């Protein structure tokens, strides 16, 4: 059995950003992480995220990005996870 992991990181602007929302920033981070990973989104089968503060939209962002993830894990350490 082959085991492997490919990581991608998506970093978005921080702070008060006019004309955006926590959901939009989360979606942008997902898209940036997919691009950073170097693989096709159809080949992704897992998603680990920290929801952050505010609207709690990070988990929905992966859904809306069309990730058919077999594993979705939310890690919440009061901001210490990142």
N, C-alpha and C positions, 0 to 999 in steps of 0.2 A: 504494500500500500504506500503510495507516495503522499508525503505531507509537505506542504509549502505554505508560505505566507507572502503576500505582496502588500505593502503599505502605501497609502497615499495620504497626503496631508493637504487640507484646504484652509488657508488663513484668509480671513476677510478683514476689512477695516473695523476698527474698534471705536466705541464712543457714540455720541449722538450724531447720526448721519441723516441729513434731510432726505425726504422722499424715499425712504426704505422702511423695512420692518424686520423684526427678528426672524420671521419666516423666510423672507427674501435673503437675508444674510446666511441663514442655515442652508438654504437651497444652493446659494452661491458656493458655500464651503464644500458641499457634497460634490458639486460639479468640478471644483478645483481639485478635490482629492481624487476624483476619477481620472482627471487629466494627469495629475502627478503620478498616479500608479502606473501609467503606461499600458494599461490593458483595457480591453473593451468592456463596457458596462454589462454586456450579456454574460461575461465570464466571472463577474463578481458574485460571490455567494455568502458574503458576510458583511456586516456593518456594525461598527462599535462607535458610540458617540457619547459626549457629555451634553446634556440638554442646555446648560447655561442658565442664565437668569432671564426672567421676563416671561415671554409668551410660551415658552416650552415647545417650540415648533420644530426642533431639530429632527425628531423621529419621523415626522410627517414629510420632511424634505426628502429623505431617502425614498419614501414611497412615491412621491410626486416625480422624482427623478427617474422612476422606472426601474429601480433596483429590485430584482427578484431574489432578494437575499434569503438564504436558508437560516441564517443566524443573525439576529439583531440584538445587540446588547447595549443597554443604557447604563453608563457608569456615572454615579452621582456622588461626588465627594465634596460638596459645598464649595466648588470652585477650585479645589486643589488638584483635580484630575488632569487638567491641561498642563 
